[in-house]
Structure formats: C-alpha cells, structure tokens
Amino acid sequence: MLTRADVAKIAELARLDLTDDELDLFTRQLGDILVYVEQIRTLDTSGVEPTAHVLNLPVERPDIVIASLPRAEALANAPDAAPEAGLFKVPRVI
C-alpha cells in the first residue's frame, strides 16, 4: 500500500513541491496504478510470446531522400516570421 509519506519522498526526490491536496490526489492515483499493476501480474501469460512491439512486425522503413520545402514557402504562413533571417520567431521559453 502506497502511503502519503511515500509520495512525499518520491516528490522530494523529483524535486517537486506538492501541496497537501496534490499529495492526497497523487497518493490515490499512484495507489490505483499499483493496484492495477497487481491485477495484471495475476494474469497467466505463460503461452504468450514476448514481443518488442505490440504489432510484432518490423516498423522500420528505408530512408528516402526527398526535396525539402523551400525556406520562403515554409515562412510564408508563419505568424511573425523573420524571412530576411530565414527564421521563425517564437515566444521566449525561459
């Protein structure tokens, strides 16, 4: 059983500052996930072959070189583009 203290410790390790309400919410949600994982563990999978992909088919394809979109055309519909520099202007993230 996952406790509130466990979630607080996990949050501390992840450097997350959680409120009391968030601690309660995440304790319940993570607990529900662990209960579900335990339910899955009870399934008999002895006849199921391990797979690397859900379709069990290769998903690789050969690389095909094609012409890229011309820079002017790529910038044509961009809001607040800087075509003279050949750049898109985007909001500052930091």
PyMOL commands that set and color helices and strands:
alter all, ss='L'
color gray80, all
select helices_A, chain A and resi 4-13+20-41+71-76
alter helices_A, ss='H'
color red, helices_A
deselect
rebuild
show_as cartoon
